[in-house]
Amino acid sequence: MLLPAVAAGMMMMGAQAEAEAPRLAMAAVAEGAALQDTAPAAGTPPPPVVPTVPPAANGAGATQDIVVTGEKGAPKGDPLEQLNAKSFEAVQSVDKAVVEPVAKAYNKGLPRPVRKGLRNFFSNLGEPVVAAAYLLQFKPGKAAETVGRFGVNSTLGFLGLFDVAKRKPFHLPHRNNGLANTLGYYGVKPGPYMYLPIVGPTTLRDIIGDTVDKMVLPFIAGDPFTRPAYVLPTTILNQLGERAAFDETIQAIRKEDDPYTVYRELYLKQRQAEIDALHGRAPAEPIVPIYGEDMPTPGKKNAPKVTIPDRDGPDMNEPETDQPQ
């Protein structure tokens, strides 16, 4: 009974395979046609094989940093360095051609006592502003000394032509002060450095303060300090005397490799020293004055020559140290 059942099963499988044969044949033909359509034509080179580069082990070298180098930007405090340097060069060219010869003739043509007397006169006119600045800084003692100095020199010094107040028995030296120093005393930063024609080196804080200082005397005293016939010649004479006193220093600055930078540093260091003095702090190193009463009047016998600090040595803004950097 088992054999007839097996035979019947095999007959049924054979019939099913025979029925499926046409359909399998049609599928094989369709697949062959599809492969023929996708195969490259004869004579056509196969597409290039692009090799894949495996990433470096542990990610080392997977990426490369791109370093962009360029010119160094403007130094801190001098964002207009390029413009200021051009202005400095232009002013120095005019100075060499016109102002310097006049200043040298001024130094040679007038005796030193006369030149010194004129500088004393213009300095004495500014003493009331100095006294007012000390009052704004709540330094009544210094303000009183300045008023006393103004009174002594205006009387015993023949309208300030002679600085009698700094000698015995008074011992009242001149001190630089004004609105710009007052602002700095209370923490107002100097702002951007500028080198302007006619004005010269300054900062935003200084040019505001100096402008107000110059307006105080004409505003309070009035005539003749408001008359052009007085203002113009006295201003020219005062500036000429300042330039004549500055001649030796500017000649030393021009011999430096970078006169503009040296001039800027000397100005900023002098300004900072004046503000530090209001707080009772002495400068860390000697200051080379480039303006004001601290510049000696040329012609004094055995006067020391102007020496510009070496910028290639220790930092001009920091004291020397033996500690390794």
C-alpha positions as CSV (number, residue, x, y, z in Angstrom):
1,M,0.0,0.0,0.0
2,L,3.0,2.3,0.6
3,L,4.4,2.0,-2.9
4,P,1.2,3.0,-4.8
5,A,1.0,6.2,-2.5
6,V,4.6,7.1,-3.3
7,A,4.0,6.6,-7.0
8,A,0.9,8.7,-7.0
9,G,2.9,11.6,-5.2
10,M,5.7,11.6,-7.8
11,M,3.2,11.7,-10.6
12,M,1.6,14.8,-9.1
13,M,5.0,16.6,-8.6
14,G,5.9,15.9,-12.2
15,A,2.7,17.4,-13.4
16,Q,3.2,20.6,-11.3
17,A,6.8,21.0,-12.6
18,E,5.6,20.7,-16.2
19,A,3.0,23.3,-15.6
20,E,5.6,25.8,-14.1
21,A,8.2,25.3,-16.9
22,P,6.8,27.9,-19.4
23,R,6.7,30.6,-16.8
24,L,10.3,30.0,-15.6
25,A,11.5,30.1,-19.1
26,M,9.9,33.5,-19.8
27,A,11.5,34.9,-16.6
28,A,14.9,33.8,-17.7
29,V,14.6,35.4,-21.1
30,A,13.5,38.8,-19.5
31,E,16.5,38.7,-17.1
32,G,18.9,38.1,-19.9
33,A,17.6,41.0,-21.9
34,A,17.9,43.4,-18.9
35,L,21.6,42.4,-18.4
36,Q,22.3,43.0,-22.1
37,D,20.9,46.5,-21.9
38,T,23.1,47.5,-18.9
39,A,26.3,46.0,-20.2
40,P,28.8,48.5,-21.7
41,A,29.0,48.8,-25.4
42,A,32.0,47.2,-27.2
43,G,35.1,49.4,-27.2
44,T,33.8,51.6,-24.4
45,P,36.4,51.7,-21.5
46,P,35.1,50.8,-18.1
47,P,34.5,53.6,-15.6
48,P,37.5,54.5,-13.5
49,V,37.8,53.0,-10.2
50,V,38.1,55.6,-7.4
51,P,40.1,54.2,-4.6
52,T,38.9,54.9,-1.1
53,V,41.4,56.1,1.4
54,P,40.7,54.7,4.9
55,P,40.9,57.3,7.7
56,A,44.1,57.4,9.7
57,A,44.3,55.3,12.8
58,N,42.9,57.0,16.0
59,G,41.9,60.0,13.9
60,A,45.5,61.3,13.6
61,G,45.9,63.4,10.4
62,A,42.2,63.1,9.5
63,T,42.0,66.9,9.3
64,Q,44.6,69.6,8.6
65,D,44.6,73.1,10.2
66,I,44.7,76.0,7.7
67,V,47.0,78.7,9.0
68,V,46.4,82.2,7.6
69,T,49.2,84.7,8.1
70,G,48.9,88.5,7.6
71,E,50.3,91.8,8.6
72,K,50.3,92.7,12.3
73,G,47.4,95.0,13.2
74,A,47.7,98.5,14.8
75,P,49.1,98.6,18.3
76,K,46.8,99.0,21.3
77,G,45.9,102.6,21.8
78,D,46.8,103.6,18.3
79,P,44.1,102.3,16.0
80,L,44.8,105.1,13.4
81,E,48.5,104.2,13.3
82,Q,48.8,104.3,9.5
83,L,47.0,107.6,9.2
84,N,48.9,109.1,12.1
85,A,52.3,107.9,10.7
86,K,51.4,109.7,7.4
87,S,50.5,112.8,9.2
88,F,53.7,112.6,11.2
89,E,55.8,112.3,8.0
90,A,54.0,115.3,6.4
91,V,54.4,117.5,9.4
92,Q,58.1,116.6,9.7
93,S,58.6,117.5,6.1
94,V,57.1,120.9,6.6
95,D,58.9,121.3,9.9
96,K,62.3,120.6,8.2
97,A,61.6,123.0,5.4
98,V,60.0,125.9,7.3
99,V,59.7,125.7,11.1
100,E,63.1,124.2,12.0
101,P,65.1,127.0,10.2
102,V,63.0,129.6,12.0
103,A,63.4,127.9,15.4
104,K,67.1,127.7,14.9
105,A,67.3,131.4,14.0
106,Y,65.1,132.1,17.1
107,N,67.6,130.2,19.3
108,K,70.6,132.0,17.8
109,G,69.0,135.4,17.4
110,L,67.7,135.9,20.9
111,P,69.7,135.5,24.1
112,R,68.8,132.6,26.3
113,P,67.5,134.8,29.2
114,V,65.0,136.5,26.7
115,R,63.8,133.1,25.4
116,K,63.5,131.8,28.9
117,G,61.6,134.9,30.0
118,L,59.1,134.5,27.3
119,R,58.5,130.9,28.2
120,N,58.0,131.9,31.8
121,F,55.5,134.5,30.8
122,F,53.3,132.1,28.9
123,S,53.6,129.5,31.5
124,N,52.5,131.9,34.2
125,L,49.4,132.7,32.3
126,G,48.3,129.1,32.6
127,E,48.7,128.9,36.4
128,P,45.1,129.7,37.2
129,V,44.0,126.7,35.1
130,V,46.5,124.5,37.0
131,A,45.0,125.8,40.3
132,A,41.5,125.1,39.2
133,A,42.4,121.6,38.2
134,Y,43.8,120.9,41.6
135,L,40.6,122.1,43.2
136,L,38.7,119.6,40.9
137,Q,41.0,116.9,42.2
138,F,40.3,117.9,45.8
139,K,43.9,119.0,46.5
140,P,43.4,122.4,48.1
141,G,47.0,122.5,49.3
142,K,48.4,122.2,45.8
143,A,45.8,124.7,44.5
144,A,46.9,127.2,47.2
145,E,50.6,126.7,46.3
146,T,49.8,127.3,42.6
147,V,47.9,130.5,43.4
148,G,50.8,131.6,45.5
149,R,53.2,130.9,42.7
150,F,51.1,132.9,40.3
151,G,50.9,135.8,42.7
152,V,54.7,135.8,43.3
153,N,55.7,135.6,39.7
154,S,53.1,138.1,38.5
155,T,54.5,140.7,40.9
156,L,58.1,140.0,41.9
157,G,58.7,138.2,38.7
158,F,57.5,141.1,36.5
159,L,54.4,139.6,35.0
160,G,55.9,136.1,35.1
161,L,59.0,136.9,33.0
162,F,61.2,135.6,35.9
163,D,60.4,132.4,37.8
164,V,61.1,133.8,41.2
165,A,58.6,131.4,42.9
166,K,60.7,128.3,42.4
167,R,63.7,129.7,44.3
168,K,64.3,130.4,47.9
169,P,62.5,131.2,50.1
170,F,59.3,130.2,48.2
171,H,60.2,126.8,46.7
172,L,57.0,126.7,44.5
173,P,57.9,124.8,41.4
174,H,55.7,124.7,38.3
175,R,53.5,121.6,37.9
176,N,51.6,120.5,34.7
177,N,47.9,120.1,35.3
178,G,44.6,120.7,33.6
179,L,41.3,119.2,32.7
180,A,42.9,116.3,30.8
181,N,44.9,115.4,33.8
182,T,41.8,115.7,36.0
183,L,39.9,113.3,33.7
184,G,42.9,110.9,33.9
185,Y,43.0,111.2,37.7
186,Y,39.4,110.0,37.9
187,G,40.1,107.0,35.7
188,V,39.1,108.3,32.2
189,K,41.2,106.4,29.7
190,P,43.2,108.4,27.1
191,G,41.3,107.0,24.1
192,P,42.9,106.7,20.7
193,Y,46.3,108.3,20.1
194,M,46.4,110.9,17.3
195,Y,49.1,112.9,15.6
196,L,47.4,116.0,14.2
197,P,48.9,118.9,12.1
198,I,49.6,122.0,14.2
199,V,48.4,120.2,17.4
200,G,51.0,117.4,17.3
201,P,50.8,114.3,19.5
202,T,47.6,114.0,21.5
203,T,44.8,111.6,22.5
204,L,41.0,112.0,22.5
205,R,41.0,112.8,26.2
206,D,43.9,115.3,25.9
207,I,42.6,117.3,23.0
208,I,39.3,117.8,24.7
209,G,40.9,118.8,28.0
210,D,43.5,121.1,26.3
211,T,40.8,122.8,24.2
212,V,38.8,123.6,27.3
213,D,41.9,124.8,29.2
214,K,42.8,127.3,26.4
215,M,39.3,128.7,26.5
216,V,39.3,129.4,30.3
217,L,41.5,132.5,30.4
218,P,39.8,134.4,27.5
219,F,36.4,133.5,28.9
220,I,37.2,134.7,32.4
221,A,39.6,137.6,31.7
222,G,38.1,138.8,28.5
223,D,39.8,141.7,26.8
224,P,42.7,141.7,25.5
225,F,42.8,137.9,25.6
226,T,40.0,137.7,23.1
227,R,41.4,140.1,20.5
228,P,42.9,138.5,17.4
229,A,45.6,141.2,17.5
230,Y,46.8,139.7,20.8
231,V,45.9,136.0,20.3
232,L,47.6,135.4,17.0
233,P,51.1,136.8,17.7
234,T,51.2,135.5,21.2
235,T,50.2,132.0,20.0
236,I,52.9,132.0,17.3
237,L,55.5,133.3,19.7
238,N,54.6,130.7,22.3
239,Q,54.6,127.8,19.8
240,L,57.9,129.0,18.4
241,G,59.5,129.1,21.8
242,E,58.2,125.6,22.5
243,R,59.6,124.3,19.1
244,A,62.9,126.0,19.8
245,A,63.2,124.2,23.1
246,F,62.2,121.0,21.5
247,D,64.8,121.1,18.7
248,E,67.5,119.0,20.3
249,T,65.0,116.3,21.3
250,I,63.4,116.1,17.8
251,Q,66.8,115.8,16.2
252,A,67.5,112.8,18.5
253,I,64.2,111.3,17.7
254,R,64.7,111.6,13.9
255,K,67.9,109.5,14.2
256,E,65.9,106.5,15.5
257,D,64.9,103.7,13.2
258,D,61.2,104.4,13.8
259,P,60.8,108.0,14.8
260,Y,57.0,107.9,14.8
261,T,56.8,105.1,17.3
262,V,59.5,106.7,19.5
263,Y,57.7,110.0,19.5
264,R,54.4,108.3,20.4
265,E,55.9,106.3,23.3
266,L,57.7,109.4,24.7
267,Y,54.4,111.4,24.6
268,L,52.3,108.7,26.2
269,K,54.9,108.0,28.9
270,Q,55.1,111.7,29.8
271,R,51.3,112.0,30.0
272,Q,51.0,108.9,32.2
273,A,53.8,110.1,34.5
274,E,51.9,113.4,35.1
275,I,48.8,111.5,36.0
276,D,50.7,109.1,38.2
277,A,52.2,112.0,40.0
278,L,48.7,113.1,41.0
279,H,48.4,109.8,42.8
280,G,51.8,110.1,44.4
281,R,53.5,107.5,42.1
282,A,56.9,108.2,40.7
283,P,57.8,107.0,37.2
284,A,59.7,103.7,37.0
285,E,62.3,105.3,34.7
286,P,63.4,108.8,33.7
287,I,61.0,110.6,31.4
288,V,62.2,112.4,28.3
289,P,60.0,115.5,28.1
290,I,58.7,116.5,24.7
291,Y,56.5,119.4,25.7
292,G,56.0,121.8,28.5
293,E,58.2,123.5,31.2
294,D,60.2,120.3,31.7
295,M,61.9,120.9,28.3
296,P,65.0,123.0,29.1
297,T,65.5,126.2,27.2
298,P,68.5,125.6,24.8
299,G,71.8,127.4,25.4
300,K,72.5,126.5,29.0
301,K,76.2,125.6,29.5
302,N,77.2,122.1,30.4
303,A,73.6,120.9,29.9
304,P,73.3,117.1,29.4
305,K,72.4,116.0,25.9
306,V,69.1,114.4,25.2
307,T,69.2,110.6,25.3
308,I,66.4,108.5,23.9
309,P,65.8,105.2,25.7
310,D,66.9,102.1,23.9
311,R,63.8,100.4,22.5
312,D,65.8,97.2,21.7
313,G,66.6,96.7,25.4
314,P,64.1,96.0,28.2
315,D,60.5,96.9,27.7
316,M,60.1,100.7,28.0
317,N,56.8,100.2,30.0
318,E,58.0,97.6,32.5
319,P,60.9,97.6,35.0
320,E,63.8,95.2,34.4
321,T,63.6,91.8,36.0
322,D,66.0,88.9,36.4
323,Q,63.3,86.3,36.5
324,P,63.1,84.0,33.4
325,Q,60.2,84.6,31.1
